[in-house]
Amino acid sequence: MSQDEPQLDLHLAAISYTERAKLLADLGTAVDGAGGWMLDRRQTSAHTFELCVEVQQQCLPELYAALLSGGLELTRESHRVLAERCTCCNYLPSRRGASTIMTLRIEVQLLSDPQAAATPTPRSSLRAATA
């Protein structure tokens, strides 16, 4: 890529209730299956990590679907940005050719399962009933 071409970076945010190791394995498989490739992943805090993914512009709709099927719940703004870019990819001819590479930086926050936290275990409810 020459220095005259603008960088096609998308910054996205997502959450997931899936366990970290399973999520990373599922996302890696999903990204690969959509024609993209994982450049980097790094942990930014105890419950947050960042993924750096590249994909050809023409494969962006497939990657969008792969991220969702891989266990990510994108924020409203991330959905808007991706949907807008996919629409542009489908209906506007690219000035730089069909093989333009896009970089997606995705910040993922891992959340615990709210049902598990709200549902008491049988042992704890027994103690509460006898106390």
N, CA, C and O of each residue as an XYZ file, in Angstrom:
524
protein
N       0.843     -1.171      0.000
C       0.000      0.000      0.000
C       0.887      1.232      0.000
O       1.812      1.337      0.804
N       0.605      2.162     -0.900
C       1.409      3.380     -0.967
C       0.979      4.347      0.123
O      -0.086      4.199      0.721
N       1.825      5.340      0.370
C       1.516      6.316      1.413
C       0.397      7.252      0.997
O      -0.205      7.896      1.857
N       0.093      7.351     -0.305
C      -0.965      8.233     -0.785
C      -2.363      7.672     -0.535
O      -3.328      8.433     -0.464
N      -2.482      6.344     -0.399
C      -3.786      5.731     -0.183
C      -4.190      5.862      1.279
O      -3.369      5.638      2.169
N      -5.450      6.223      1.538
C      -5.894      6.307      2.929
C      -5.997      4.916      3.545
O      -6.298      3.942      2.856
N      -5.749      4.836      4.822
C      -5.849      3.574      5.555
C      -7.319      3.245      5.774
O      -8.074      4.098      6.240
N      -7.735      2.044      5.452
C      -9.115      1.622      5.635
C      -9.229      0.830      6.932
O      -9.281     -0.400      6.915
N      -9.267      1.533      8.037
C      -9.388      0.922      9.356
C     -10.796      1.126      9.888
O     -11.379      2.202      9.754
N     -11.329      0.075     10.492
C     -12.598      0.176     11.201
C     -12.333     -0.193     12.653
O     -11.705     -1.212     12.938
N     -12.812      0.636     13.562
C     -12.668      0.370     14.992
C     -14.047     -0.021     15.518
O     -15.005      0.745     15.421
N     -14.126     -1.225     16.073
C     -15.395     -1.783     16.513
C     -15.329     -2.159     17.989
O     -14.251     -2.370     18.545
N     -16.499     -2.237     18.609
C     -16.590     -2.661     20.003
C     -17.640     -3.760     20.096
O     -18.656     -3.726     19.401
N     -17.382     -4.735     20.963
C     -18.298     -5.867     21.112
C     -18.226     -6.397     22.527
O     -17.282     -6.125     23.268
N     -19.249     -7.164     22.886
C     -19.250     -7.889     24.148
C     -19.504     -9.357     23.840
O     -19.969     -9.705     22.755
N     -19.196    -10.208     24.802
C     -19.492    -11.625     24.646
C     -19.656    -12.258     26.020
O     -18.972    -11.899     26.977
N     -20.579    -13.207     26.091
C     -20.785    -13.986     27.305
C     -20.055    -15.325     27.235
O     -20.089    -16.106     28.185
N     -19.400    -15.585     26.113
C     -18.697    -16.845     25.893
C     -17.354    -16.839     26.614
O     -16.715    -15.793     26.726
N     -16.930    -17.978     27.094
C     -15.636    -18.123     27.765
C     -14.518    -17.771     26.776
O     -14.610    -18.092     25.591
N     -13.471    -17.115     27.262
C     -12.412    -16.547     26.425
C     -11.784    -17.549     25.452
O     -11.689    -17.258     24.260
N     -11.358    -18.708     25.925
C     -10.665    -19.675     25.057
C     -11.586    -20.165     23.944
O     -11.164    -20.269     22.792
N     -12.833    -20.465     24.279
C     -13.791    -20.915     23.271
C     -14.086    -19.793     22.284
O     -14.163    -20.037     21.080
N     -14.252    -18.581     22.768
C     -14.539    -17.444     21.899
C     -13.409    -17.210     20.903
O     -13.659    -17.012     19.714
N     -12.170    -17.233     21.383
C     -11.031    -17.003     20.491
C     -10.920    -18.103     19.436
O     -10.629    -17.825     18.273
N     -11.152    -19.352     19.843
C     -11.108    -20.461     18.874
C     -12.225    -20.316     17.843
O     -11.994    -20.492     16.647
N     -13.435    -19.995     18.301
C     -14.572    -19.843     17.387
C     -14.371    -18.663     16.439
O     -14.687    -18.757     15.253
N     -13.850    -17.561     16.957
C     -13.616    -16.392     16.110
C     -12.517    -16.650     15.087
O     -12.622    -16.223     13.937
N     -11.464    -17.346     15.505
C     -10.391    -17.681     14.565
C     -10.898    -18.518     13.407
O     -10.555    -18.263     12.253
N     -11.712    -19.514     13.712
C     -12.305    -20.364     12.676
C     -13.253    -19.564     11.787
O     -13.251    -19.727     10.567
N     -14.066    -18.698     12.400
C     -15.036    -17.903     11.648
C     -14.346    -16.911     10.717
O     -14.750    -16.756      9.565
N     -13.314    -16.245     11.206
C     -12.577    -15.268     10.393
C     -11.898    -15.974      9.224
O     -11.936    -15.491      8.092
N     -11.285    -17.102      9.499
C     -10.626    -17.869      8.443
C     -11.628    -18.329      7.383
O     -11.354    -18.252      6.186
N     -12.766    -18.799      7.823
C     -13.798    -19.259      6.903
C     -14.399    -18.151      6.050
O     -14.915    -18.409      4.963
N     -14.331    -16.912      6.545
C     -14.881    -15.774      5.805
C     -13.856    -15.143      4.863
O     -14.151    -14.154      4.192
N     -12.668    -15.708      4.813
C     -11.653    -15.175      3.904
C     -10.770    -14.108      4.520
O     -10.007    -13.448      3.814
N     -10.865    -13.936      5.822
C     -10.017    -12.965      6.517
C      -8.884    -13.657      7.227
O      -8.770    -14.882      7.184
N      -8.040    -12.876      7.885
C      -6.967    -13.465      8.667
C      -6.730    -12.613      9.902
O      -6.816    -11.386      9.870
N      -6.430    -13.306     10.984
C      -6.189    -12.682     12.275
C      -4.738    -12.227     12.324
O      -3.824    -13.045     12.226
N      -4.526    -10.923     12.476
C      -3.172    -10.390     12.551
C      -2.617    -10.423     13.963
O      -1.453    -10.759     14.181
N      -3.472    -10.068     14.926
C      -2.992     -9.926     16.296
C      -4.164    -10.049     17.252
O      -5.305     -9.744     16.904
N      -3.870    -10.493     18.437
C      -4.825    -10.445     19.535
C      -4.030    -10.178     20.798
O      -2.975    -10.767     21.032
N      -4.561     -9.283     21.596
C      -3.848     -8.961     22.831
C      -4.844     -8.626     23.921
O      -5.903     -8.048     23.675
N      -4.473     -9.005     25.129
C      -5.308     -8.749     26.287
C      -5.023     -7.340     26.774
O      -3.865     -6.991     27.003
N      -6.057     -6.523     26.938
C      -5.866     -5.149     27.403
C      -6.226     -4.983     28.876
O      -5.770     -4.036     29.519
N      -7.043     -5.897     29.423
C      -7.347     -5.916     30.855
C      -7.823     -7.321     31.204
O      -7.821     -8.210     30.352
N      -8.223     -7.519     32.436
C      -8.639     -8.854     32.865
C      -9.851     -9.370     32.089
O      -9.985    -10.576     31.882
N     -10.731     -8.470     31.661
C     -11.946     -8.890     30.970
C     -12.086     -8.274     29.580
O     -13.180     -8.260     29.015
N     -10.997     -7.771     29.031
C     -11.048     -7.124     27.723
C      -9.845     -7.548     26.888
O      -8.724     -7.636     27.391
N     -10.094     -7.809     25.601
C      -8.989     -8.056     24.681
C      -9.299     -7.385     23.351
O     -10.436     -7.000     23.081
N      -8.273     -7.254     22.534
C      -8.415     -6.602     21.239
C      -7.961     -7.546     20.142
O      -6.932     -8.210     20.267
N      -8.732     -7.602     19.071
C      -8.390     -8.393     17.898
C      -8.083     -7.448     16.748
O      -8.714     -6.402     16.602
N      -7.123     -7.823     15.948
C      -6.812     -7.090     14.729
C      -6.977     -8.083     13.583
O      -6.262     -9.083     13.508
N      -7.926     -7.800     12.690
C      -8.292     -8.701     11.606
C      -8.184     -7.951     10.290
O      -8.541     -6.776     10.204
N      -7.687     -8.636      9.263
C      -7.670     -8.063      7.921
C      -8.528     -8.903      6.997
O      -8.646    -10.117      7.161
N      -9.129     -8.230      6.017
C      -9.987     -8.900      5.053
C     -10.005     -8.073      3.774
O      -9.856     -6.852      3.813
N     -10.187     -8.743      2.645
C     -10.384     -8.007      1.411
C     -11.750     -7.341      1.482
O     -12.706     -7.902      2.017
N     -11.823     -6.146      0.939
C     -13.050     -5.365      1.017
C     -14.257     -6.143      0.502
O     -15.340     -6.039      1.079
N     -14.101     -6.904     -0.549
C     -15.215     -7.658     -1.134
C     -15.724     -8.763     -0.211
O     -16.848     -9.232     -0.390
N     -14.927     -9.193      0.773
C     -15.320    -10.262      1.702
C     -15.861     -9.722      3.022
O     -16.149    -10.497      3.934
N     -16.002     -8.406      3.133
C     -16.444     -7.813      4.394
C     -17.822     -8.308      4.845
O     -17.989     -8.581      6.033
N     -18.817     -8.439      3.960
C     -20.112     -8.961      4.435
C     -20.001    -10.362      5.054
O     -20.670    -10.658      6.045
N     -19.162    -11.216      4.471
C     -18.970    -12.561      5.031
C     -18.294    -12.488      6.397
O     -18.634    -13.251      7.301
N     -17.335    -11.568      6.550
C     -16.656    -11.415      7.836
C     -17.619    -10.877      8.890
O     -17.592    -11.313     10.041
N     -18.459     -9.943      8.502
C     -19.471     -9.391      9.410
C     -20.329    -10.525      9.975
O     -20.529    -10.614     11.186
N     -20.830    -11.381      9.101
C     -21.643    -12.515      9.532
C     -20.834    -13.482     10.396
O     -21.355    -14.038     11.363
N     -19.563    -13.682     10.050
C     -18.708    -14.603     10.807
C     -18.465    -14.100     12.222
O     -18.438    -14.897     13.160
N     -18.289    -12.802     12.394
C     -18.080    -12.242     13.736
C     -19.305    -12.469     14.604
O     -19.182    -12.814     15.779
N     -20.479    -12.277     14.032
C     -21.716    -12.498     14.788
C     -21.912    -13.970     15.119
O     -22.284    -14.314     16.241
N     -21.660    -14.840     14.143
C     -21.833    -16.271     14.403
C     -20.738    -16.819     15.307
O     -20.909    -17.878     15.912
N     -19.612    -16.110     15.406
C     -18.513    -16.539     16.267
C     -18.718    -16.216     17.738
O     -17.906    -16.615     18.572
N     -19.791    -15.499     18.074
C     -20.091    -15.242     19.484
C     -19.987    -13.797     19.923
O     -20.058    -13.522     21.121
N     -19.822    -12.861     19.002
C     -19.731    -11.453     19.380
C     -21.086    -10.767     19.294
O     -21.882    -11.040     18.396
N     -21.328     -9.883     20.232
C     -22.494     -8.999     20.190
C     -21.943     -7.596     20.013
O     -21.420     -7.000     20.954
N     -22.064     -7.075     18.799
C     -21.513     -5.765     18.477
C     -22.368     -4.652     19.068
O     -23.573     -4.813     19.263
N     -21.728     -3.525     19.350
C     -22.475     -2.359     19.812
C     -23.290     -1.804     18.657
O     -23.045     -2.142     17.499
N     -24.241     -0.969     18.965
C     -25.081     -0.353     17.934
C     -24.235      0.425     16.932
O     -24.471      0.334     15.727
N     -23.270      1.175     17.402
C     -22.404      1.961     16.515
C     -21.559      1.048     15.625
O     -21.356      1.351     14.449
N     -21.068     -0.057     16.169
C     -20.279     -0.995     15.370
C     -21.130     -1.633     14.282
O     -20.664     -1.820     13.158
N     -22.387     -1.973     14.611
C     -23.297     -2.500     13.589
C     -23.517     -1.462     12.488
O     -23.516     -1.799     11.304
N     -23.704     -0.214     12.875
C     -23.947      0.846     11.904
C     -22.762      1.008     10.965
O     -22.931      1.089      9.748
N     -21.560      1.055     11.533
C     -20.347      1.238     10.733
C     -20.144      0.070      9.765
O     -19.850      0.274      8.587
N     -20.302     -1.151     10.272
C     -20.116     -2.317      9.404
C     -21.189     -2.408      8.320
O     -20.881     -2.713      7.167
N     -22.433     -2.147      8.679
C     -23.509     -2.202      7.683
C     -23.294     -1.150      6.601
O     -23.500     -1.419      5.417
N     -22.883      0.033      7.003
C     -22.608      1.100      6.039
C     -21.469      0.710      5.098
O     -21.568      0.909      3.887
N     -20.404      0.164      5.642
C     -19.257     -0.237      4.824
C     -19.628     -1.395      3.890
O     -19.193     -1.427      2.739
N     -20.432     -2.348      4.385
C     -20.865     -3.460      3.533
C     -21.725     -2.954      2.380
O     -21.596     -3.433      1.254
N     -22.598     -1.993      2.652
C     -23.425     -1.408      1.593
C     -22.553     -0.738      0.550
O     -22.787     -0.883     -0.650
N     -21.551     -0.006      1.003
C     -20.625      0.641      0.066
C     -19.868     -0.397     -0.756
O     -19.679     -0.209     -1.958
N     -19.437     -1.474     -0.138
C     -18.703     -2.530     -0.844
C     -19.572     -3.173     -1.923
O     -19.083     -3.510     -3.001
N     -20.861     -3.340     -1.629
C     -21.751     -4.016     -2.571
C     -22.211     -3.133     -3.718
O     -22.395     -3.620     -4.833
N     -22.401     -1.833     -3.465
C     -23.048     -0.999     -4.466
C     -22.180      0.080     -5.091
O     -22.549      0.630     -6.129
N     -21.049      0.398     -4.496
C     -20.178      1.419     -5.070
C     -18.893      0.772     -5.561
O     -18.243      0.048     -4.807
N     -18.518      1.016     -6.804
C     -17.257      0.439     -7.296
C     -16.073      1.048     -6.558
O     -16.033      2.250     -6.297
N     -15.131      0.208     -6.236
C     -13.948      0.664     -5.523
C     -12.996      1.366     -6.488
O     -12.755      0.884     -7.595
N     -12.473      2.474     -6.073
C     -11.520      3.202     -6.908
C     -10.146      2.565     -6.875
O      -9.311      2.819     -7.743
N      -9.916      1.728     -5.860
C      -8.593      1.120     -5.728
C      -8.580     -0.347     -6.130
O      -7.592     -1.043     -5.900
N      -9.633     -0.810     -6.711
C      -9.669     -2.212     -7.129
C     -10.373     -3.085     -6.109
O     -10.608     -2.676     -4.972
N     -10.702     -4.287     -6.531
C     -11.478     -5.202     -5.694
C     -10.665     -5.815     -4.565
O     -11.238     -6.364     -3.624
N      -9.355     -5.732     -4.640
C      -8.539     -6.401     -3.629
C      -8.071     -5.457     -2.521
O      -7.066     -5.735     -1.867
N      -8.777     -4.351     -2.298
C      -8.436     -3.440     -1.221
C      -8.545     -4.168      0.114
O      -9.544     -4.832      0.388
N      -7.523     -4.040      0.929
C      -7.482     -4.712      2.233
C      -7.996     -3.752      3.302
O      -7.611     -2.584      3.350
N      -8.865     -4.265      4.148
C      -9.399     -3.491      5.266
C      -8.913     -4.112      6.564
O      -8.801     -5.332      6.679
N      -8.628     -3.262      7.534
C      -8.211     -3.708      8.857
C      -9.311     -3.381      9.855
O      -9.785     -2.246      9.918
N      -9.712     -4.375     10.630
C     -10.711     -4.186     11.675
C     -10.036     -4.372     13.019
O      -9.381     -5.386     13.259
N     -10.193     -3.411     13.878
C      -9.709     -3.514     15.259
C     -10.950     -3.635     16.138
O     -11.781     -2.729     16.202
N     -11.051     -4.768     16.804
C     -12.257     -5.084     17.566
C     -11.904     -5.209     19.046
O     -11.120     -6.075     19.434
N     -12.484     -4.346     19.860
C     -12.296     -4.433     21.309
C     -13.450     -5.255     21.871
O     -14.616     -4.896     21.712
N     -13.113     -6.358     22.528
C     -14.116     -7.291     23.039
C     -14.074     -7.284     24.560
O     -13.026     -7.488     25.171
N     -15.235     -7.045     25.154
C     -15.355     -7.104     26.608
C     -16.081     -8.392     26.967
O     -17.175     -8.656     26.469
N     -15.471     -9.188     27.831
C     -16.065    -10.454     28.266
C     -16.930    -10.199     29.490
O     -16.494     -9.568     30.453
N     -18.147    -10.692     29.442
C     -19.091    -10.529     30.545
C     -19.460    -11.895     31.087
O     -19.470    -12.881     30.351
N     -19.759    -11.952     32.357
C     -20.201    -13.223     32.927
C     -21.660    -13.441     32.540
O     -22.363    -12.501     32.170
N     -22.097    -14.670     32.628
C     -23.464    -15.024     32.283
C     -24.426    -14.439     33.317
O     -24.344    -14.802     34.491
N     -25.336    -13.544     32.918
C     -26.240    -12.928     33.894
C     -27.205    -13.930     34.511
O     -27.627    -13.742     35.653
N     -27.568    -14.991     33.791
C     -28.470    -16.002     34.341
C     -27.812    -16.765     35.482
O     -28.461    -17.091     36.476
N     -26.517    -17.049     35.335
C     -25.807    -17.778     36.389
C     -25.714    -16.938     37.652
O     -25.804    -17.474     38.756
N     -25.536    -15.630     37.506
C     -25.436    -14.750     38.675
C     -26.793    -14.555     39.331
O     -26.864    -14.406     40.551
N     -27.878    -14.553     38.552
C     -29.211    -14.299     39.090
C     -29.849    -15.546     39.689
O     -30.707    -15.433     40.564
N     -29.454    -16.719     39.241
C     -30.044    -17.961     39.718
C     -29.213    -18.511     40.873
O     -28.055    -18.879     40.676
N     -29.782    -18.573     42.065
C     -29.012    -19.105     43.192
C     -28.805    -20.611     43.050
O     -29.628    -21.319     42.470
N     -27.713    -21.066     43.580
C     -27.455    -22.504     43.579
C     -28.368    -23.153     44.614
O     -28.810    -22.480     45.544
N     -28.660    -24.447     44.473
C     -29.541    -25.112     45.451
C     -29.013    -25.003     46.875
O     -29.802    -24.836     47.805
N     -27.706    -25.093     47.071
C     -27.125    -25.012     48.412
C     -27.382    -23.636     49.030
O     -27.765    -23.547     50.196
N     -27.175    -22.556     48.255
C     -27.349    -21.225     48.815
C     -28.833    -20.923     49.095
O     -29.154    -20.232     50.062
N     -29.722    -21.436     48.257
C     -31.158    -21.180     48.521
C     -31.617    -21.982     49.737
O     -32.513    -21.535     50.453
N     -31.030    -23.154     49.993
C     -31.369    -23.937     51.165
C     -30.935    -23.203     52.427
O     -31.670    -23.167     53.414
N     -29.727    -22.614     52.393
C     -29.247    -21.855     53.548
C     -30.143    -20.651     53.796
O     -30.450    -20.336     54.945
N     -30.571    -19.964     52.719
C     -31.408    -18.775     52.869
C     -32.769    -19.169     53.464
O     -33.340    -18.428     54.263
N     -33.276    -20.335     53.067
C     -34.596    -20.777     53.555
C     -34.539    -21.183     55.026
O     -35.540    -21.042     55.730
N     -33.405    -21.681     55.513
C     -33.291    -22.136     56.888
C     -32.808    -21.060     57.824
O     -32.861    -21.238     59.041
N     -32.337    -19.947     57.295
C     -31.781    -18.894     58.145
C     -32.830    -18.021     58.750
O     -32.508    -17.090     59.489
